[in-house]
Amino acid sequence: MHLVPTGRRIRVAMYVGALSMLLLGAFVYIFHMPRASYSGPLPPLSTEEVRIRDRLLVHVQTLAGRIGERNLWHYPALLAAADYIEGTFVQLGYRPGNETYESGGKPVRNIIAEKPGNVIPEEIILVGAHYDS
């Protein structure tokens, strides 16, 4: 039985200690919450931001309020939400497409709307969202 650690044991202990400190530091850094995400009052909304806010409010009220819970157990509402979203894209000048597939024995669909880039034609920005609740 060795009472004094050998050189190799000391190096292993140092590596383990350094790795432990690194992992602890990474954990603290990743999960640290800032005290505030901004300082002071927010600036007033621009006219365009007010217009966007008001349009978003209408969409949220329609989907969450008028249509309500929407999923396979509330299938008619799920279809109504898809129709609403598709109709909104059409009003905005898009020609939405659908990818239909089966879930829980019922047809459901992904709604796809594409807007070609005007600054960089080959640029692709993909935005996705679930419309079930």
ZADO-1210 file (C-alpha; in nm, 4 decimals, padded with zeros to 6 digits):
<atoms>
<atom x="00.0000" y="00.0000" z="00.0000" code="MET" pos="1"/>
<atom x="00.1423" y="00.3356" z="-00.1070" code="HIS" pos="2"/>
<atom x="00.0969" y="00.6227" z="00.1354" code="LEU" pos="3"/>
<atom x="00.2508" y="00.8775" z="-00.1014" code="VAL" pos="4"/>
<atom x="00.0861" y="00.9094" z="-00.4443" code="PRO" pos="5"/>
<atom x="00.3021" y="00.8289" z="-00.7416" code="THR" pos="6"/>
<atom x="00.3673" y="01.0814" z="-01.0202" code="GLY" pos="7"/>
<atom x="00.1107" y="00.9194" z="-01.2475" code="ARG" pos="8"/>
<atom x="-00.1592" y="00.9314" z="-00.9786" code="ARG" pos="9"/>
<atom x="-00.0865" y="01.2992" z="-00.9196" code="ILE" pos="10"/>
<atom x="-00.1187" y="01.3762" z="-01.2927" code="ARG" pos="11"/>
<atom x="-00.4453" y="01.1812" z="-01.3170" code="VAL" pos="12"/>
<atom x="-00.5799" y="01.3630" z="-01.0114" code="ALA" pos="13"/>
<atom x="-00.4793" y="01.6984" z="-01.1649" code="MET" pos="14"/>
<atom x="-00.6499" y="01.6113" z="-01.4953" code="TYR" pos="15"/>
<atom x="-00.9651" y="01.4975" z="-01.3177" code="VAL" pos="16"/>
<atom x="-00.9645" y="01.8137" z="-01.1065" code="GLY" pos="17"/>
<atom x="-00.9121" y="02.0380" z="-01.4089" code="ALA" pos="18"/>
<atom x="-01.1841" y="01.8586" z="-01.6053" code="LEU" pos="19"/>
<atom x="-01.4209" y="01.8866" z="-01.3084" code="SER" pos="20"/>
<atom x="-01.3561" y="02.2613" z="-01.2832" code="MET" pos="21"/>
<atom x="-01.4091" y="02.3017" z="-01.6583" code="LEU" pos="22"/>
<atom x="-01.7395" y="02.1130" z="-01.6475" code="LEU" pos="23"/>
<atom x="-01.8542" y="02.3100" z="-01.3419" code="LEU" pos="24"/>
<atom x="-01.7670" y="02.6366" z="-01.5177" code="GLY" pos="25"/>
<atom x="-01.9533" y="02.5294" z="-01.8318" code="ALA" pos="26"/>
<atom x="-02.2566" y="02.4291" z="-01.6235" code="PHE" pos="27"/>
<atom x="-02.2651" y="02.7642" z="-01.4439" code="VAL" pos="28"/>
<atom x="-02.2171" y="02.9553" z="-01.7717" code="TYR" pos="29"/>
<atom x="-02.4888" y="02.7638" z="-01.9595" code="ILE" pos="30"/>
<atom x="-02.7541" y="02.7736" z="-01.6873" code="PHE" pos="31"/>
<atom x="-02.6867" y="03.1189" z="-01.5438" code="HIS" pos="32"/>
<atom x="-02.9898" y="03.3424" z="-01.5862" code="MET" pos="33"/>
<atom x="-02.9309" y="03.7134" z="-01.6360" code="PRO" pos="34"/>
<atom x="-03.0822" y="03.9430" z="-01.3769" code="ARG" pos="35"/>
<atom x="-03.2496" y="04.1528" z="-01.6485" code="ALA" pos="36"/>
<atom x="-03.2653" y="04.1225" z="-02.0248" code="SER" pos="37"/>
<atom x="-03.2672" y="04.4985" z="-02.0727" code="TYR" pos="38"/>
<atom x="-03.1895" y="04.8056" z="-01.8715" code="SER" pos="39"/>
<atom x="-03.4444" y="05.0796" z="-01.8293" code="GLY" pos="40"/>
<atom x="-03.7768" y="05.1271" z="-02.0014" code="PRO" pos="41"/>
<atom x="-03.8216" y="04.9977" z="-02.3513" code="LEU" pos="42"/>
<atom x="-03.8440" y="05.2520" z="-02.6312" code="PRO" pos="43"/>
<atom x="-04.1917" y="05.3220" z="-02.7682" code="PRO" pos="44"/>
<atom x="-04.3072" y="05.1093" z="-03.0594" code="LEU" pos="45"/>
<atom x="-04.2761" y="05.2488" z="-03.4084" code="SER" pos="46"/>
<atom x="-04.5842" y="05.2809" z="-03.6282" code="THR" pos="47"/>
<atom x="-04.4840" y="04.9621" z="-03.8131" code="GLU" pos="48"/>
<atom x="-04.4283" y="04.7746" z="-03.4839" code="GLU" pos="49"/>
<atom x="-04.7735" y="04.8809" z="-03.3607" code="VAL" pos="50"/>
<atom x="-04.9250" y="04.7536" z="-03.6861" code="ARG" pos="51"/>
<atom x="-04.7426" y="04.4195" z="-03.6507" code="ILE" pos="52"/>
<atom x="-04.8447" y="04.3891" z="-03.2839" code="ARG" pos="53"/>
<atom x="-05.2088" y="04.4507" z="-03.3700" code="ASP" pos="54"/>
<atom x="-05.2048" y="04.1939" z="-03.6543" code="ARG" pos="55"/>
<atom x="-05.0414" y="03.9332" z="-03.4299" code="LEU" pos="56"/>
<atom x="-05.3014" y="03.9993" z="-03.1611" code="LEU" pos="57"/>
<atom x="-05.5804" y="03.9249" z="-03.4105" code="VAL" pos="58"/>
<atom x="-05.4125" y="03.5966" z="-03.5081" code="HIS" pos="59"/>
<atom x="-05.3627" y="03.4895" z="-03.1460" code="VAL" pos="60"/>
<atom x="-05.7213" y="03.5791" z="-03.0541" code="GLN" pos="61"/>
<atom x="-05.8517" y="03.3847" z="-03.3536" code="THR" pos="62"/>
<atom x="-05.6411" y="03.0727" z="-03.2987" code="LEU" pos="63"/>
<atom x="-05.6487" y="03.0598" z="-02.9181" code="ALA" pos="64"/>
<atom x="-05.9875" y="03.2222" z="-02.8590" code="GLY" pos="65"/>
<atom x="-06.2337" y="03.1667" z="-03.1415" code="ARG" pos="66"/>
<atom x="-06.0909" y="02.8345" z="-03.2707" code="ILE" pos="67"/>
<atom x="-05.9582" y="02.7211" z="-02.9335" code="GLY" pos="68"/>
<atom x="-05.7929" y="02.3918" z="-02.8499" code="GLU" pos="69"/>
<atom x="-05.6824" y="02.2156" z="-03.1647" code="ARG" pos="70"/>
<atom x="-05.5337" y="01.8702" z="-03.1913" code="ASN" pos="71"/>
<atom x="-05.6394" y="01.5210" z="-03.2986" code="LEU" pos="72"/>
<atom x="-05.8950" y="01.5058" z="-03.0143" code="TRP" pos="73"/>
<atom x="-06.0407" y="01.8382" z="-03.1339" code="HIS" pos="74"/>
<atom x="-06.0043" y="01.7567" z="-03.5022" code="TYR" pos="75"/>
<atom x="-06.2570" y="02.0066" z="-03.6466" code="PRO" pos="76"/>
<atom x="-06.0725" y="02.2876" z="-03.4667" code="ALA" pos="77"/>
<atom x="-05.7406" y="02.1588" z="-03.6028" code="LEU" pos="78"/>
<atom x="-05.8827" y="02.1755" z="-03.9558" code="LEU" pos="79"/>
<atom x="-06.0225" y="02.5245" z="-03.8872" code="ALA" pos="80"/>
<atom x="-05.6805" y="02.6429" z="-03.7688" code="ALA" pos="81"/>
<atom x="-05.5146" y="02.5053" z="-04.0832" code="ALA" pos="82"/>
<atom x="-05.7769" y="02.6734" z="-04.3023" code="ASP" pos="83"/>
<atom x="-05.7280" y="03.0043" z="-04.1168" code="TYR" pos="84"/>
<atom x="-05.3507" y="02.9929" z="-04.1566" code="ILE" pos="85"/>
<atom x="-05.3736" y="02.8983" z="-04.5219" code="GLU" pos="86"/>
<atom x="-05.6267" y="03.1769" z="-04.5843" code="GLY" pos="87"/>
<atom x="-05.4007" y="03.4278" z="-04.4101" code="THR" pos="88"/>
<atom x="-05.1119" y="03.3308" z="-04.6379" code="PHE" pos="89"/>
<atom x="-05.3377" y="03.3799" z="-04.9418" code="VAL" pos="90"/>
<atom x="-05.4420" y="03.7269" z="-04.8140" code="GLN" pos="91"/>
<atom x="-05.0726" y="03.8144" z="-04.7832" code="LEU" pos="92"/>
<atom x="-05.0168" y="03.7241" z="-05.1465" code="GLY" pos="93"/>
<atom x="-04.8669" y="03.3772" z="-05.1069" code="TYR" pos="94"/>
<atom x="-04.9740" y="03.0604" z="-05.2841" code="ARG" pos="95"/>
<atom x="-04.9528" y="02.8093" z="-04.9992" code="PRO" pos="96"/>
<atom x="-04.9062" y="02.4412" z="-05.0596" code="GLY" pos="97"/>
<atom x="-04.9772" y="02.1414" z="-04.8403" code="ASN" pos="98"/>
<atom x="-04.8015" y="01.8239" z="-04.7360" code="GLU" pos="99"/>
<atom x="-05.0708" y="01.5878" z="-04.6171" code="THR" pos="100"/>
<atom x="-04.9918" y="01.2898" z="-04.3983" code="TYR" pos="101"/>
<atom x="-05.1759" y="01.0650" z="-04.1551" code="GLU" pos="102"/>
<atom x="-05.1601" y="01.0947" z="-03.7781" code="SER" pos="103"/>
<atom x="-05.3803" y="00.8936" z="-03.5459" code="GLY" pos="104"/>
<atom x="-05.5731" y="00.7644" z="-03.8459" code="GLY" pos="105"/>
<atom x="-05.6688" y="01.1167" z="-03.9590" code="LYS" pos="106"/>
<atom x="-05.5287" y="01.3268" z="-04.2408" code="PRO" pos="107"/>
<atom x="-05.3388" y="01.6327" z="-04.1214" code="VAL" pos="108"/>
<atom x="-05.1247" y="01.8743" z="-04.3159" code="ARG" pos="109"/>
<atom x="-04.8206" y="02.0917" z="-04.3148" code="ASN" pos="110"/>
<atom x="-04.8827" y="02.4301" z="-04.4743" code="ILE" pos="111"/>
<atom x="-04.6008" y="02.5665" z="-04.6862" code="ILE" pos="112"/>
<atom x="-04.5613" y="02.9219" z="-04.8125" code="ALA" pos="113"/>
<atom x="-04.2548" y="03.0352" z="-05.0012" code="GLU" pos="114"/>
<atom x="-04.1232" y="03.3856" z="-05.0603" code="LYS" pos="115"/>
<atom x="-03.8260" y="03.4102" z="-05.2957" code="PRO" pos="116"/>
<atom x="-03.5405" y="03.6253" z="-05.1725" code="GLY" pos="117"/>
<atom x="-03.5108" y="03.9726" z="-05.3192" code="ASN" pos="118"/>
<atom x="-03.1610" y="04.0590" z="-05.1966" code="VAL" pos="119"/>
<atom x="-02.9932" y="03.7211" z="-05.2266" code="ILE" pos="120"/>
<atom x="-03.2050" y="03.5069" z="-05.4626" code="PRO" pos="121"/>
<atom x="-03.0561" y="03.1746" z="-05.3500" code="GLU" pos="122"/>
<atom x="-03.0950" y="03.2585" z="-04.9800" code="GLU" pos="123"/>
<atom x="-03.3301" y="03.0263" z="-04.7908" code="ILE" pos="124"/>
<atom x="-03.4861" y="03.1157" z="-04.4576" code="ILE" pos="125"/>
<atom x="-03.6990" y="02.8412" z="-04.3083" code="LEU" pos="126"/>
<atom x="-03.9598" y="02.9255" z="-04.0473" code="VAL" pos="127"/>
<atom x="-04.1599" y="02.6479" z="-03.8858" code="GLY" pos="128"/>
<atom x="-04.4346" y="02.6375" z="-03.6276" code="ALA" pos="129"/>
<atom x="-04.6906" y="02.3964" z="-03.4883" code="HIS" pos="130"/>
<atom x="-05.0502" y="02.5078" z="-03.5222" code="TYR" pos="131"/>
<atom x="-05.1889" y="02.2399" z="-03.2961" code="ASP" pos="132"/>
<atom x="-05.2168" y="02.3353" z="-02.9331" code="SER" pos="133"/>
</atoms>
